[in-house]
């Protein structure tokens, strides 16, 4: 439309930004960003925040931080967005660095920021989630105790569940006591037993995911390629499997040991290793290596949780080929680079 001289109003551009974030269209997100700067400058801070969120939802945290760093002004939403999405992308140290900058700038969660925005309970909950997700449970508990108003049951329940995840029984039990005092209906038998409660909505989502075939769309030059486990229908099928077998040998030399326990079929060891090679994310990765520019990022979206063997394989491959691999699975973003993952093997 831009090439045809058709002017698109800001409202439609904002809708397009939302769509880019939802489908993880990182290249299109950059184009929209550039168009906004060209056509609508100077931008309001609210628009900057939406661009920031768009890049973050696409997993493009370098672009998100570059924008955040260059923003002429920031408000609480700006800080909250960059910190939250660093955490969601598994970049914990970056999130904590930004949070430290937030405090050094003299901005406190209980203070009014220059635009008159007063932090809500949701903002406090975000900080608790950030600290707790990264294992800083004592800090999260201390942060809650210093909140300037009465803590909601949502905050204590969030910290309780995070303590269960990290195995911190003492704080977890204390949070459970407080949850019971505020709203006993929030605790079920699992919570009382010190387990992570499973909600009916979570079960429904999981059942829906299981109905879908395991598949991984790969973004290649603004197109989406879709793969299913064991798929042999791709036009480049022979090259894809040949590359996977070649990588397997290099990976073993680097210390890779196939975790065949992730293959549930009752077959021999060699067949299990072959089955691992045919996982949808591996097929997507191989085609990405064959079709994207050398040293360029490879982006993969998986509708289920990545298996442990593929996760270990991706770490090693990222070091062998010297490329960053960004995967969004059902749980979180994984940024594989130089033999490690941003999630630090916790996902």
The 8 nearest C-alpha neighbors of each residue, nearest first, counted from 0:
[[1, 3, 5, 2, 4, 6, 7, 34],
 [0, 2, 4, 3, 5, 6, 7, 34],
 [3, 1, 4, 0, 5, 6, 7, 34],
 [4, 2, 0, 1, 5, 6, 7, 34],
 [3, 5, 1, 2, 6, 0, 7, 38],
 [6, 4, 0, 1, 3, 7, 2, 8],
 [7, 5, 4, 8, 1, 0, 3, 38],
 [6, 8, 5, 11, 9, 12, 1, 0],
 [9, 7, 10, 11, 6, 12, 13, 39],
 [8, 10, 12, 11, 13, 7, 39, 35],
 [11, 9, 13, 12, 8, 14, 7, 15],
 [12, 10, 14, 13, 9, 8, 15, 7],
 [11, 13, 9, 15, 14, 10, 16, 8],
 [12, 14, 16, 10, 11, 15, 9, 17],
 [15, 13, 11, 17, 12, 16, 18, 10],
 [14, 16, 12, 18, 13, 17, 19, 11],
 [17, 15, 13, 19, 14, 18, 12, 53],
 [16, 18, 14, 20, 15, 19, 21, 13],
 [17, 19, 15, 21, 16, 20, 22, 14],
 [20, 18, 24, 16, 17, 22, 21, 28],
 [21, 19, 53, 56, 23, 17, 18, 57],
 [20, 22, 18, 19, 23, 17, 56, 57],
 [21, 23, 24, 19, 20, 18, 57, 56],
 [24, 22, 57, 20, 21, 25, 19, 56],
 [25, 23, 19, 22, 27, 26, 28, 57],
 [24, 26, 28, 57, 27, 23, 29, 54],
 [27, 25, 29, 28, 24, 221, 30, 220],
 [26, 28, 30, 29, 24, 25, 31, 19],
 [29, 27, 25, 31, 26, 30, 19, 24],
 [30, 28, 32, 26, 27, 31, 33, 25],
 [31, 29, 27, 33, 28, 32, 34, 26],
 [30, 32, 34, 28, 33, 29, 35, 27],
 [33, 31, 29, 35, 30, 34, 28, 36],
 [32, 34, 30, 36, 35, 31, 29, 37],
 [35, 33, 31, 37, 32, 36, 38, 30],
 [34, 36, 32, 38, 39, 37, 33, 31],
 [35, 37, 33, 40, 34, 38, 39, 32],
 [38, 36, 34, 35, 39, 33, 40, 32],
 [37, 39, 35, 36, 34, 40, 33, 41],
 [38, 40, 35, 36, 41, 37, 42, 9],
 [41, 39, 42, 36, 38, 37, 35, 43],
 [40, 42, 39, 43, 36, 38, 35, 37],
 [43, 41, 40, 39, 46, 44, 47, 36],
 [42, 44, 46, 45, 47, 41, 40, 48],
 [43, 45, 47, 46, 48, 42, 73, 72],
 [44, 46, 48, 43, 47, 49, 42, 76],
 [47, 45, 49, 48, 43, 44, 42, 50],
 [48, 46, 44, 50, 49, 45, 51, 43],
 [47, 49, 51, 45, 46, 50, 77, 52],
 [48, 50, 46, 52, 51, 47, 53, 45],
 [51, 49, 53, 47, 52, 48, 46, 54],
 [50, 52, 48, 63, 49, 54, 53, 47],
 [51, 53, 55, 49, 50, 54, 56, 48],
 [54, 52, 20, 50, 56, 55, 51, 49],
 [55, 53, 57, 59, 63, 51, 52, 56],
 [54, 56, 52, 58, 57, 53, 60, 59],
 [55, 57, 20, 53, 58, 54, 52, 23],
 [58, 56, 23, 54, 55, 25, 59, 20],
 [57, 59, 55, 56, 60, 54, 88, 332],
 [60, 58, 54, 57, 62, 55, 61, 63],
 [59, 61, 63, 62, 55, 58, 64, 54],
 [60, 62, 64, 63, 59, 65, 66, 54],
 [63, 61, 65, 60, 59, 64, 66, 54],
 [62, 64, 60, 51, 66, 54, 61, 65],
 [63, 65, 67, 61, 66, 62, 60, 68],
 [66, 64, 62, 68, 67, 63, 61, 69],
 [65, 67, 69, 63, 64, 68, 70, 62],
 [68, 66, 64, 70, 69, 65, 63, 51],
 [67, 69, 65, 66, 70, 64, 63, 71],
 [70, 68, 66, 67, 71, 65, 64, 72],
 [69, 71, 67, 72, 68, 66, 73, 47],
 [72, 70, 69, 73, 44, 68, 67, 47],
 [73, 71, 70, 44, 74, 69, 77, 67],
 [74, 72, 77, 70, 44, 75, 71, 78],
 [73, 75, 77, 76, 112, 114, 78, 72],
 [74, 76, 78, 77, 79, 112, 73, 116],
 [75, 77, 79, 74, 78, 80, 48, 73],
 [78, 76, 80, 74, 75, 79, 73, 48],
 [79, 77, 75, 81, 80, 76, 82, 74],
 [78, 80, 76, 82, 77, 81, 83, 75],
 [81, 79, 83, 77, 78, 82, 76, 84],
 [80, 82, 84, 78, 83, 79, 85, 77],
 [83, 81, 94, 85, 79, 80, 84, 78],
 [84, 82, 80, 86, 85, 81, 79, 87],
 [83, 85, 87, 86, 81, 82, 88, 55],
 [84, 86, 90, 88, 94, 82, 87, 83],
 [85, 87, 89, 84, 83, 91, 88, 90],
 [88, 86, 84, 89, 85, 331, 83, 332],
 [89, 87, 332, 85, 86, 90, 84, 331],
 [88, 90, 342, 341, 86, 87, 91, 85],
 [91, 89, 85, 88, 86, 341, 93, 92],
 [90, 92, 94, 86, 93, 89, 95, 85],
 [93, 91, 95, 94, 90, 96, 85, 86],
 [92, 94, 96, 91, 95, 90, 97, 85],
 [95, 93, 82, 91, 97, 85, 92, 96],
 [94, 96, 98, 92, 97, 93, 99, 91],
 [97, 95, 93, 99, 98, 94, 92, 100],
 [98, 96, 100, 94, 99, 95, 101, 93],
 [97, 99, 101, 95, 100, 96, 94, 102],
 [100, 98, 96, 102, 101, 97, 95, 103],
 [101, 99, 103, 97, 98, 102, 104, 96],
 [100, 102, 98, 99, 104, 103, 106, 97],
 [101, 103, 99, 105, 104, 100, 106, 107],
 [104, 102, 100, 105, 101, 99, 106, 98],
 [105, 103, 101, 102, 106, 100, 99, 107],
 [104, 106, 103, 102, 107, 101, 100, 110],
 [107, 105, 102, 104, 101, 108, 110, 112],
 [106, 108, 110, 109, 102, 105, 101, 111],
 [107, 109, 110, 118, 106, 123, 122, 111],
 [108, 110, 107, 118, 147, 111, 117, 146],
 [111, 109, 107, 108, 112, 106, 117, 118],
 [112, 110, 117, 115, 116, 113, 109, 118],
 [113, 111, 114, 115, 116, 110, 74, 75],
 [112, 114, 115, 111, 74, 116, 73, 75],
 [115, 113, 112, 116, 74, 111, 75, 117],
 [114, 116, 113, 112, 111, 117, 74, 110],
 [117, 115, 114, 112, 111, 118, 75, 113],
 [116, 118, 111, 115, 119, 110, 112, 109],
 [119, 117, 122, 108, 109, 116, 120, 123],
 [118, 120, 121, 122, 117, 123, 124, 116],
 [119, 121, 123, 122, 124, 118, 151, 150],
 [120, 122, 124, 119, 123, 125, 118, 126],
 [123, 121, 125, 119, 124, 120, 118, 126],
 [124, 122, 120, 126, 125, 121, 127, 119],
 [123, 125, 121, 127, 122, 126, 154, 120],
 [126, 124, 122, 128, 123, 127, 129, 121],
 [125, 127, 129, 123, 128, 124, 130, 122],
 [128, 126, 124, 130, 139, 129, 125, 131],
 [127, 129, 125, 131, 126, 130, 132, 124],
 [130, 128, 126, 132, 127, 131, 125, 86],
 [131, 129, 135, 127, 133, 139, 128, 132],
 [130, 132, 136, 134, 128, 135, 133, 129],
 [133, 131, 129, 134, 130, 128, 161, 135],
 [132, 134, 131, 130, 135, 129, 91, 86],
 [133, 135, 131, 136, 132, 130, 165, 161],
 [136, 134, 130, 131, 138, 137, 133, 139],
 [135, 137, 139, 131, 138, 134, 140, 130],
 [138, 136, 140, 139, 135, 141, 170, 131],
 [139, 137, 141, 136, 135, 140, 142, 130],
 [138, 140, 136, 142, 127, 137, 141, 130],
 [141, 139, 137, 143, 142, 138, 136, 144],
 [140, 142, 138, 144, 143, 139, 137, 145],
 [141, 143, 139, 145, 140, 144, 138, 146],
 [144, 142, 140, 146, 145, 141, 139, 150],
 [143, 145, 141, 142, 146, 140, 150, 147],
 [146, 144, 142, 143, 147, 141, 148, 140],
 [145, 147, 143, 148, 144, 142, 150, 149],
 [148, 146, 145, 109, 149, 144, 150, 143],
 [149, 147, 146, 150, 145, 151, 120, 109],
 [148, 150, 151, 147, 146, 144, 143, 152],
 [151, 149, 148, 154, 152, 143, 146, 155],
 [150, 152, 153, 154, 149, 155, 120, 181],
 [151, 153, 155, 154, 178, 156, 181, 150],
 [154, 152, 156, 151, 155, 157, 124, 150],
 [155, 153, 157, 152, 156, 151, 124, 158],
 [154, 156, 158, 152, 157, 174, 153, 159],
 [155, 157, 159, 153, 154, 158, 152, 178],
 [158, 156, 154, 160, 159, 155, 153, 161],
 [157, 159, 161, 155, 160, 156, 162, 154],
 [160, 158, 171, 156, 162, 174, 157, 161],
 [159, 161, 163, 157, 162, 158, 195, 156],
 [160, 162, 164, 158, 163, 159, 131, 165],
 [161, 163, 167, 171, 165, 159, 160, 164],
 [164, 162, 160, 166, 161, 165, 195, 171],
 [163, 165, 161, 162, 166, 160, 195, 167],
 [164, 166, 162, 163, 167, 161, 134, 132],
 [165, 167, 163, 164, 168, 162, 171, 161],
 [168, 166, 162, 165, 169, 171, 170, 163],
 [167, 169, 171, 166, 170, 172, 162, 163],
 [168, 170, 172, 171, 167, 173, 162, 174],
 [169, 171, 173, 172, 168, 167, 174, 162],
 [170, 172, 159, 162, 168, 174, 169, 173],
 [173, 171, 175, 169, 174, 170, 168, 176],
 [172, 174, 170, 176, 175, 171, 169, 177],
 [175, 173, 177, 171, 159, 176, 172, 155],
 [174, 176, 172, 178, 173, 177, 159, 179],
 [177, 175, 179, 173, 174, 178, 172, 180],
 [176, 178, 180, 174, 179, 175, 181, 173],
 [179, 177, 175, 181, 180, 176, 152, 182],
 [178, 180, 183, 176, 182, 177, 181, 175],
 [179, 181, 177, 178, 182, 176, 183, 175],
 [182, 180, 178, 179, 152, 177, 183, 151],
 [181, 183, 179, 184, 178, 180, 185, 152],
 [184, 182, 179, 185, 186, 180, 181, 178],
 [183, 185, 182, 186, 187, 179, 178, 181],
 [186, 184, 183, 182, 187, 178, 179, 156],
 [187, 185, 190, 184, 183, 191, 179, 188],
 [188, 186, 190, 189, 191, 185, 196, 184],
 [187, 189, 191, 190, 192, 186, 196, 194],
 [190, 188, 194, 192, 196, 187, 191, 193],
 [191, 189, 193, 194, 187, 192, 186, 188],
 [190, 192, 188, 193, 189, 187, 186, 194],
 [193, 191, 189, 190, 194, 188, 187, 195],
 [192, 194, 190, 191, 189, 163, 195, 172],
 [195, 193, 189, 190, 192, 196, 163, 191],
 [194, 196, 160, 163, 190, 197, 189, 193],
 [197, 195, 189, 190, 194, 198, 187, 160],
 [198, 196, 195, 201, 199, 202, 189, 200],
 [197, 199, 201, 200, 196, 202, 203, 195],
 [198, 200, 202, 201, 203, 197, 204, 196],
 [201, 199, 203, 198, 202, 204, 197, 205],
 [202, 200, 204, 198, 199, 203, 205, 197],
 [203, 201, 205, 199, 200, 204, 206, 198],
 [202, 204, 200, 206, 201, 205, 207, 199],
 [205, 203, 207, 201, 202, 206, 200, 208],
 [204, 206, 202, 208, 207, 203, 201, 209],
 [207, 205, 209, 203, 208, 204, 202, 210],
 [206, 208, 204, 210, 205, 209, 203, 211],
 [209, 207, 205, 210, 211, 206, 204, 303],
 [210, 208, 206, 211, 207, 205, 212, 213],
 [209, 211, 207, 208, 206, 212, 205, 213],
 [212, 210, 209, 208, 213, 207, 214, 302],
 [211, 213, 214, 210, 227, 209, 208, 228],
 [212, 214, 227, 228, 211, 303, 279, 302],
 [213, 215, 227, 226, 279, 212, 301, 302],
 [214, 216, 301, 226, 300, 280, 279, 225],
 [215, 217, 225, 224, 300, 223, 299, 226],
 [218, 216, 299, 224, 223, 283, 298, 219],
 [217, 219, 223, 222, 298, 221, 224, 220],
 [220, 218, 222, 221, 223, 217, 291, 287],
 [219, 221, 222, 218, 291, 26, 223, 290],
 [222, 220, 219, 218, 26, 223, 27, 24],
 [223, 221, 219, 220, 218, 224, 217, 24],
 [222, 224, 218, 217, 216, 219, 225, 221],
 [225, 223, 217, 216, 218, 222, 226, 219],
 [224, 226, 216, 215, 217, 223, 214, 227],
 [227, 225, 214, 215, 279, 216, 283, 230],
 [226, 228, 214, 279, 230, 213, 229, 215],
 [227, 229, 279, 278, 230, 277, 213, 214],
 [228, 230, 277, 227, 278, 231, 279, 274],
 [229, 231, 227, 228, 232, 226, 277, 233],
 [232, 230, 233, 236, 229, 237, 234, 227],
 [231, 233, 230, 234, 236, 235, 226, 229],
 [232, 234, 236, 235, 231, 230, 226, 237],
 [235, 233, 236, 232, 237, 231, 238, 239],
 [236, 234, 233, 238, 237, 239, 286, 232],
 [235, 237, 233, 239, 234, 238, 231, 240],
 [238, 236, 240, 239, 235, 241, 234, 231],
 [237, 239, 241, 235, 236, 240, 242, 289],
 [240, 238, 236, 242, 237, 241, 285, 286],
 [239, 241, 243, 242, 237, 238, 244, 236],
 [240, 242, 238, 244, 243, 239, 237, 245],
 [243, 241, 245, 239, 240, 244, 246, 238],
 [242, 244, 240, 246, 245, 241, 247, 239],
 [245, 243, 247, 241, 246, 242, 240, 248],
 [244, 246, 242, 247, 243, 248, 241, 249],
 [247, 245, 243, 249, 248, 244, 250, 242],
 [246, 248, 250, 244, 245, 249, 243, 251],
 [249, 247, 251, 250, 246, 245, 252, 244],
 [250, 248, 246, 252, 251, 247, 253, 245],
 [249, 251, 253, 247, 255, 252, 248, 246],
 [252, 250, 255, 254, 248, 253, 249, 247],
 [251, 253, 249, 250, 254, 248, 255, 247],
 [254, 252, 250, 251, 255, 249, 315, 319],
 [255, 253, 251, 252, 256, 250, 315, 249],
 [254, 256, 251, 250, 253, 257, 252, 312],
 [255, 257, 258, 254, 251, 250, 308, 259],
 [258, 256, 259, 255, 308, 272, 275, 312],
 [259, 257, 308, 260, 256, 261, 307, 272],
 [258, 260, 261, 262, 257, 271, 272, 268],
 [261, 259, 262, 258, 263, 271, 257, 308],
 [260, 262, 259, 263, 258, 306, 308, 307],
 [263, 261, 260, 259, 264, 271, 275, 274],
 [262, 264, 261, 265, 260, 259, 266, 271],
 [263, 265, 262, 266, 271, 267, 261, 274],
 [266, 264, 263, 267, 262, 271, 268, 270],
 [267, 265, 264, 270, 271, 268, 269, 263],
 [266, 268, 270, 269, 271, 265, 272, 264],
 [269, 267, 271, 270, 272, 266, 259, 273],
 [270, 268, 272, 271, 267, 273, 266, 274],
 [271, 269, 273, 272, 267, 268, 274, 266],
 [270, 272, 274, 268, 273, 269, 259, 262],
 [271, 273, 275, 269, 274, 270, 268, 259],
 [274, 272, 270, 276, 271, 275, 269, 277],
 [275, 273, 271, 277, 272, 276, 270, 278],
 [276, 274, 272, 277, 273, 278, 271, 262],
 [277, 275, 273, 274, 278, 281, 272, 243],
 [276, 278, 229, 274, 275, 228, 279, 282],
 [279, 277, 228, 281, 275, 280, 276, 229],
 [278, 280, 228, 227, 282, 226, 281, 214],
 [279, 281, 283, 282, 215, 278, 284, 301],
 [282, 280, 284, 283, 278, 279, 285, 276],
 [281, 283, 279, 285, 284, 280, 286, 277],
 [284, 282, 280, 286, 281, 285, 217, 287],
 [283, 285, 287, 281, 282, 286, 280, 288],
 [286, 284, 288, 282, 287, 239, 283, 281],
 [287, 285, 289, 283, 288, 284, 239, 290],
 [286, 288, 284, 290, 285, 289, 291, 283],
 [287, 289, 285, 286, 290, 291, 284, 297],
 [288, 290, 286, 287, 291, 285, 239, 238],
 [289, 291, 287, 288, 286, 292, 219, 285],
 [290, 292, 287, 288, 289, 293, 295, 219],
 [293, 291, 295, 294, 290, 288, 296, 289],
 [292, 294, 295, 291, 288, 322, 296, 290],
 [295, 293, 322, 292, 321, 296, 323, 320],
 [296, 294, 292, 293, 322, 297, 291, 323],
 [297, 295, 323, 324, 322, 298, 294, 325],
 [296, 298, 324, 287, 325, 323, 295, 299],
 [299, 297, 325, 326, 218, 324, 217, 296],
 [298, 300, 326, 217, 216, 325, 327, 215],
 [299, 301, 327, 216, 215, 326, 328, 217],
 [302, 300, 215, 328, 303, 327, 214, 299],
 [301, 303, 329, 328, 214, 300, 215, 213],
 [304, 302, 329, 301, 328, 305, 213, 208],
 [303, 305, 329, 328, 330, 306, 302, 301],
 [306, 304, 328, 303, 310, 307, 309, 301],
 [305, 307, 309, 308, 310, 304, 261, 303],
 [308, 306, 310, 309, 311, 305, 261, 258],
 [307, 309, 311, 258, 310, 306, 312, 257],
 [310, 308, 312, 311, 306, 307, 313, 305],
 [309, 311, 307, 313, 308, 312, 306, 305],
 [312, 310, 308, 314, 309, 313, 307, 315],
 [313, 311, 309, 315, 314, 310, 308, 316],
 [314, 312, 316, 310, 315, 311, 309, 317],
 [313, 315, 338, 339, 317, 311, 312, 316],
 [314, 316, 338, 312, 318, 317, 313, 319],
 [317, 315, 319, 313, 318, 314, 320, 312],
 [318, 316, 336, 322, 314, 315, 321, 320],
 [317, 319, 337, 338, 321, 316, 315, 320],
 [318, 320, 316, 317, 321, 315, 249, 250],
 [319, 321, 322, 317, 318, 316, 294, 288],
 [322, 320, 318, 317, 319, 294, 337, 323],
 [323, 321, 294, 317, 320, 296, 324, 295],
 [322, 324, 336, 296, 335, 317, 325, 297],
 [325, 323, 297, 335, 296, 334, 298, 322],
 [326, 324, 334, 298, 333, 297, 335, 299],
 [327, 325, 299, 333, 300, 332, 298, 328],
 [326, 328, 332, 300, 331, 301, 333, 299],
 [327, 329, 301, 304, 330, 331, 303, 302],
 [328, 330, 303, 304, 302, 331, 301, 327],
 [331, 329, 328, 304, 346, 332, 327, 303],
 [330, 332, 328, 327, 87, 329, 88, 333],
 [333, 331, 327, 88, 326, 89, 328, 334],
 [332, 334, 326, 325, 341, 335, 342, 340],
 [333, 335, 325, 341, 340, 324, 336, 332],
 [336, 334, 340, 324, 314, 323, 339, 317],
 [335, 337, 323, 317, 338, 339, 334, 340],
 [338, 336, 318, 317, 339, 321, 335, 314],
 [339, 337, 314, 318, 315, 336, 317, 335],
 [338, 340, 314, 336, 335, 337, 341, 343],
 [341, 339, 335, 342, 334, 343, 333, 314],
 [340, 342, 89, 334, 343, 90, 333, 335],
 [343, 341, 89, 344, 340, 345, 333, 346],
 [344, 342, 341, 345, 340, 339, 89, 346],
 [345, 343, 342, 346, 340, 341, 310, 339],
 [346, 344, 342, 343, 341, 89, 340, 133],
 [345, 344, 342, 330, 331, 343, 304, 333]]
